[in-house]
């Protein structure tokens, strides 16, 4: 952190530390204001006269601190105790005063009225005494405005963390400041250690086998072990087929950066909760190899339901006021540092960005570049980590802007990042590369003059697999040899026209003893497929997002048990799973036969990566079975109309709006009849997004327009690096109010049931009632269940009793009392716009609505 401070502030380490200490000493000077002193009437300084609250104007000590500095202290201190160049450090001072989670605003009040003559003198005396402790501060030259603004993001987070640590100090009897100083320093060292914020010692450099326990690295893993890592913040783009060991390759790079002292840990940003849970498990097994034997590295899981996943080590600065997690809002500038710290760290998803290793949804990292409370703390936590973004091809237009913005901030603050994908389009690869480069030169690649050509890309290689290294000055594109298993691997593709044909394909593969998956594009289609298979005599495992949280966790574990890397052949044989896109990526699943609804080419290639994923199983696969994926698709006719996607495929058309891309995908698959893992992957992906037929052009244009609108929304929503902390007039929200995804709105629905005594209890059992209710939640589309849905008459009294056990911020959540109908099915209802919506729940199927539908 000292080295990072020196680089950001363009000073030697000692001067950078002295400057940061000065900024920290100034952060609370606003507390000399009369309004703040009146917060504790029993301790009102008699020197300020008689306390009369009616004559005090409400203000915040952060705002008053900025007022005191600009209108009074600056002219008296700078040039005498601080160098004249200190006048130019306003972005850093804004960062210091904005230590309560958001930038502070300027006050229009009079400094004399706010502090009084005695208060001004006391503040100046205190600041002079404090500065005398630090000694001379050297700022030899004026720092560039852009550099100061960039540094201000990091400084704001650092001082906020320091404020939180300081809030853990116990009261000490008054001492002269020079006597208290060594006491405070000793306390600080102790409290920082207690907080778990001292980075664990990295392990010495290990071989690939020593790090992973695997004997034979893939070509990509060998590249990661041997590539020369350049100086400065570095971005690695790793593109290879599914199953090529991209995660282990990234782990190798993380290890090398840690061992070289260039990072203190890693954060793995995953696209979904299921993939985050899986990565958390993988990192739990691997973390001991990344750090020295005598270290105690912290590992945390970061997503909105992480606290429901069971025990894992949290930061030592564990707040005792976890219930305040939702209590801080936009008017909390006077929240104590202890309370602010508790409110932040009570949520594991936030604290994980300060842990040595974090695994979670990418949304938790995206919040660092939104005007969300304490986003600067997230930035500080990430700056020392290797940021790993997995499955970036799955990002929509809105998330794409968040990703490029996050990478730009991370690069500017001196971090390193690794981006992983099997199916990254050239356009997206270019945007990621440009974002990294523009962290150092914001004008790089822009048109020169009105008519000048724009440099559209830093990357140009069409090779696949490919590893790309990008720094402020260098771009290296390394073609990587395909893995031996993938070099000759071909997935045969057949198209069928209707779901009933898919049922026959699944039945035949299951009868042969194969482990079979059918990936559907909507939850309702998933449930329909499961019912068709049951009617045909097969009981499939059903997996989608519309299960209660507790049941979903059970289902996740069952999926991994049956189809994961440790599944026995006996357990796999003849098992069938029907799932949505939740098994499309990142989960290490292996199937003998796969059926998929039509999807864009890049996503179908991802799905094909679940086939014959573990070569060691090939000898045990059913005799005569090929590596084959059957795609359920309408006929890619020569001249499609805008009704090409309809009927059985209307769910697919509702999920994937670029119907022209779907048509082109089906056409390419029909023509090629296979997907080869090497050579043609990039060509197939790029071709699927070109040459849209006239009959689908209007739909395609509309979808692109919506994507562009989403990009514009994201560009407005995210922070701007060049603004600096406090450099814009944006309103700052709690992270519960910030939108990191722009997809269809969802409603959190709570499921309840009646126990043997007729009392309402959470659907999912748990000794902790609060956790039991959270484990009974399921997310559904808001168009089906609006947030303001009402209880039906027969459940009103029961739900009133249930809500009495809920927290303050949970009272508006709709709930459904489910009653068993004598079979395995549970039924309930809600009143939506004065009409009743029937809801049913099966442990084997999850939540269903009467009448079906095709939008989820």
Secondary structure, DSSP 8 states (H G I E B T S, - for coil): -HHHHHHHHTS-HHHHHHHHHHHHHHTTGGGGSHHHHTTSGGG--GGG-S--GGG-----HHHHHHHHIIIIIHHHHBTTTB-GGGGG-HHHHHHHH--SSS------S-HHHHHHHHHHHHHHHHHHHHHHHH------S---HHHHHHHHHHHHHHHHHHHHHHTTS-------HHHHHHHHHHHHHHHHHHTT-S---B-----HHHHHS-SS--HHHHHHHHS---SSS-EEEEE--TTS-HHHHHHHHHHHHHHTTS-SEEEEEESSHHHHHHHHHHHHHHHHHHB-TT----EEEESTTGGGS------S---S-GGGGGT--TT-TTS-HHHHHHHHHTSHHHHTTTSSEEEEEHHHHHGGGBTBTTHHHHHHHHHTEEEEE--GGG--HHHHHHHHHHHHHHHHTT-EEEEEESS--HHHHHHHHHHHHHTT-TTTT--SSTT------S-----SSEEEEE-SS-EEEEE----HHHHT-EEEEEEESSHHHHHHHHHHHHHTT--EEEE-SSHHHHHHHHHHHHHTT---EEE-S-S-HHHHHHHHHHHHHHHSTT--HHHHTT-EEEE-GGGSSSS---BSEEEEE---HHHHHHHHTTBT--GGGGGGS-TT--SEEEEE-----TT--TTSS-GGGHHHHHH---HHHHHHHHHHHHHH-EEESSSSHHHHHHHHTS---HHHHHHHHHHHHHHHHHHHHHHHHB--GGG-TT-S----B-TTT--S--SS-EEEEEEEEE-TTS-EEESS--SSHHHHHHHTEEEEETTTS-TT-EE-GGGHHHHHHHHTTS-GGGTTSEEEEEEE-SSS-EEEEEEETTEEEEEEEETTTEEEETT--S--
